Amino acid sequence: MLEAFDTFNSLNMDNGFAKYVHFESRKPQGSEHFYGLLHAIKNNLFITFTYHKFWHDRPSARNVAPYALKEFKGRWYVIAKDEKDQRIKSFGLDRIQDLEITKKNFMPDNFDTAELFKNSFGIINPVGAKAQEIILSFEPEQGKYVKSFPLHASQKILKDNKKELHISIAVQITYDLIMEILSYGYRVEVLSPDSLKLDLVNHYKKALKYYS
């Protein structure tokens, strides 16, 4: 896996391949932390760093036990237990500064990253939130993309004809999911649940204010 990761990065950096292999020009920051974090995870070493949330004015110091690395939409996150409140959190590598891998070991918990994010779309995983069945209706052309690249591992096809594609997914309703549905514009309709319908309606109303 790491060899494949190295190959990907090598191809991306070597201008000699630019004529034949075209990569996304937007690159998230923080990839330089990848190998250091992987070392800390494999060897159960505490890490410290300064973390700056997008919605906070000031960065904060963190001391965490790293458990796993997770990718979502081209960005990498470290999943870790924050020593301050003993909660599992995700930290974007692009917002990590002054990373230090300590020599202090931690006792690993019986932690399963796949299980933690089983009912999540994206990186947000609200504590105590339960998965809900979400039914979406796509236009036929857009439906072909959704069938070839499922939104979630739980995706099931309920109806597939020349007029529409109905799918169901079982996930938590989070900001990441709402933004994904909004990205399809008029080519998707939320059939259920009603609470998600209302969230989408409110987002569209706010957007229309900018153009009215």
Phi, psi and omega per residue, in radians:
M1 nan -0.764 -3.127
L2 -1.191 -0.589 3.067
E3 -1.096 -0.711 3.102
A4 -1.135 -0.677 3.111
F5 -1.117 -0.740 3.098
D6 -1.097 -0.738 3.135
T7 -1.072 -0.764 3.117
F8 -1.020 -0.841 -3.127
N9 -1.155 -0.654 3.140
S10 -1.133 -0.775 3.099
L11 -1.073 -0.681 -3.087
N12 -1.194 -0.551 -3.074
M13 -1.570 -0.396 -3.058
D14 -1.475 1.963 -3.112
N15 -1.116 -0.323 -3.140
G16 -1.146 -0.336 3.137
F17 -1.692 -0.061 -3.034
A18 -1.027 -0.514 -3.125
K19 -1.276 -0.424 -3.006
Y20 -1.963 -0.503 -3.096
V21 -2.169 2.064 -3.080
H22 -1.910 2.092 -3.134
F23 -1.813 2.827 3.043
E24 -1.054 2.272 -3.067
S25 -1.335 -0.436 3.114
R26 -1.425 2.177 -3.101
K27 -2.151 2.146 3.066
P28 -1.216 2.618 3.117
Q29 -1.418 2.900 3.026
G30 1.749 -0.081 -3.104
S31 -1.136 -0.340 3.124
E32 -1.178 -0.282 3.127
H33 -1.489 -0.171 -2.950
F34 -0.964 -0.960 -3.044
Y35 -1.202 -0.636 3.091
G36 -1.108 -0.735 3.130
L37 -1.180 -0.690 3.121
L38 -1.087 -0.697 3.083
H39 -1.070 -0.784 -3.125
A40 -1.131 -0.678 -3.138
I41 -1.145 -0.829 -3.080
K42 -1.159 -0.503 -3.076
N43 -1.849 0.177 3.083
N44 0.946 0.918 -3.121
L45 -1.912 2.325 3.052
F46 -1.105 2.607 3.049
I47 -2.233 2.636 3.046
T48 -2.183 2.600 3.101
F49 -2.893 2.931 3.023
T50 -1.739 2.285 -3.065
Y51 -2.169 2.315 -3.101
H52 -2.099 1.822 3.072
K53 -1.211 2.562 -3.115
F54 -1.090 -0.559 -3.059
W55 -1.673 0.119 3.071
H56 -1.992 2.545 -3.119
D57 -1.327 -0.563 -3.047
R58 -2.082 2.540 3.076
P59 -1.321 2.865 3.127
S60 -2.317 2.637 3.120
A61 -1.440 2.410 -3.115
R62 -2.223 2.496 3.014
N63 -2.253 1.947 -2.977
V64 -2.356 2.792 3.003
A65 -1.791 1.909 -3.056
P66 -1.381 2.362 -3.102
Y67 -1.959 -0.612 -3.045
A68 -2.857 2.839 3.007
L69 -1.936 2.424 -3.104
K70 -2.372 2.415 3.142
E71 -1.882 2.444 3.041
F72 -2.612 2.085 3.112
K73 0.915 0.805 3.057
G74 1.435 -0.054 3.113
R75 -1.905 2.554 3.124
W76 -1.872 2.514 3.140
Y77 -2.301 2.566 3.001
V78 -1.805 2.228 3.103
I79 -1.625 2.158 -2.986
A80 -2.615 2.789 3.039
K81 -1.674 2.103 3.134
D82 -1.345 2.135 -3.116
E83 -1.146 -0.351 -3.100
K84 -1.177 -0.781 -3.098
D85 -2.215 0.097 3.097
Q86 1.076 0.500 3.126
R87 -1.819 2.565 3.063
I88 -1.393 2.232 -3.094
K89 -2.380 2.863 3.055
S90 -1.989 2.368 -3.113
F91 -2.168 2.131 3.114
G92 -1.187 2.259 -3.119
L93 -1.082 -0.474 -3.126
D94 -1.272 -0.196 -3.141
R95 -1.934 0.143 3.137
I96 -1.637 2.301 3.077
Q97 -2.307 2.742 3.067
D98 0.947 0.800 -3.135
L99 -1.191 2.312 3.066
E100 -2.306 2.215 3.057
I101 -1.633 1.970 -3.065
T102 -1.388 3.055 3.071
K103 -1.744 0.130 -3.100
K104 -1.589 2.173 3.141
N105 -1.518 2.685 3.015
F106 -2.118 2.726 3.095
M107 -1.488 2.021 -3.086
P108 -1.177 2.411 3.066
D109 -1.403 2.970 3.030
N110 -1.376 1.306 -2.961
F111 -1.888 2.332 -3.123
D112 -2.208 1.845 -3.104
T113 -1.074 -0.744 -3.132
A114 -1.063 -0.709 3.129
E115 -1.171 -0.691 -3.130
L116 -1.054 -0.703 -3.069
F117 -1.797 0.251 -3.087
K118 -1.003 -0.669 -3.090
N119 -1.831 0.329 -3.096
S120 -1.872 2.565 2.913
F121 -1.909 1.974 -3.118
G122 1.637 -2.560 -2.994
I123 -1.867 -0.222 -3.107
I124 -1.449 2.288 -3.094
N125 -2.427 1.442 -3.061
P126 -1.079 2.412 3.137
V127 -1.174 2.209 3.080
G128 1.432 -0.109 -3.136
A129 -1.293 2.430 -3.128
K130 -1.809 2.650 3.077
A131 -1.214 2.514 3.079
Q132 -2.154 2.632 3.051
E133 -1.371 2.144 -3.141
I134 -2.028 2.231 -3.130
I135 -1.986 2.176 -3.097
L136 -2.111 2.527 3.085
S137 -2.025 2.148 -3.134
F138 -1.946 2.622 2.965
E139 -1.106 2.663 -3.051
P140 -0.926 -0.802 -3.103
E141 -1.137 -0.784 3.116
Q142 -1.151 -0.567 3.136
G143 -1.051 -0.574 3.131
K144 -1.104 -0.666 3.107
Y145 -1.187 -0.690 -3.109
V146 -1.190 -0.592 3.096
K147 -1.227 -0.658 -3.103
S148 -1.380 -0.383 3.135
F149 -2.410 1.413 -3.043
P150 -0.969 2.566 3.123
L151 -1.194 -0.570 -3.048
H152 -2.735 2.756 -3.125
A153 -1.089 -0.415 -3.125
S154 -1.469 0.019 -3.036
Q155 -1.048 2.314 3.068
K156 -2.266 2.494 3.104
I157 -1.578 2.141 -3.126
L158 -1.738 -0.597 3.138
K159 -2.641 2.390 -3.125
D160 -2.568 1.799 3.114
N161 -2.483 -2.949 -3.067
K162 -1.263 -0.256 -3.089
K163 -1.719 -0.583 -3.050
E164 -2.891 2.847 3.022
L165 -2.149 2.159 3.055
H166 -1.840 2.266 3.055
I167 -2.243 2.764 3.015
S168 -2.186 2.510 3.025
I169 -2.348 2.599 3.122
A170 -1.960 1.722 -3.081
V171 -2.526 2.911 2.989
Q172 -1.326 2.521 3.084
I173 -1.488 1.934 -3.088
T174 -2.292 3.014 3.098
Y175 -1.009 -0.731 3.141
D176 -1.023 -0.751 -3.130
L177 -1.166 -0.767 3.141
I178 -1.070 -0.745 3.131
M179 -1.128 -0.620 3.116
E180 -1.154 -0.773 3.123
I181 -1.131 -0.725 3.115
L182 -1.067 -0.529 -3.102
S183 -1.141 -0.331 3.118
Y184 -1.504 -0.131 3.083
G185 1.017 -2.380 -3.077
Y186 -1.333 -0.036 -3.099
R187 -1.464 0.019 3.118
V188 -2.384 2.591 3.061
E189 -2.315 2.325 3.063
V190 -1.445 2.082 3.117
L191 -1.573 -0.589 3.061
S192 -2.879 2.717 0.046
P193 -1.435 2.935 -3.106
D194 -1.133 -0.588 -3.133
S195 -1.082 -0.660 3.117
L196 -1.242 -0.658 3.059
K197 -0.963 -0.825 -3.110
L198 -1.100 -0.705 3.094
D199 -1.029 -0.778 -3.131
L200 -1.145 -0.726 3.128
V201 -1.042 -0.778 -3.137
N202 -1.122 -0.668 3.107
H203 -1.145 -0.741 3.133
Y204 -1.163 -0.644 3.102
K205 -1.097 -0.741 3.112
K206 -1.120 -0.703 -3.141
A207 -1.140 -0.670 -3.111
L208 -1.138 -0.473 3.127
K209 -1.062 -0.518 -3.133
Y210 -1.275 -0.332 -3.060
Y211 -1.992 0.034 -3.119
S212 -1.539 nan nan
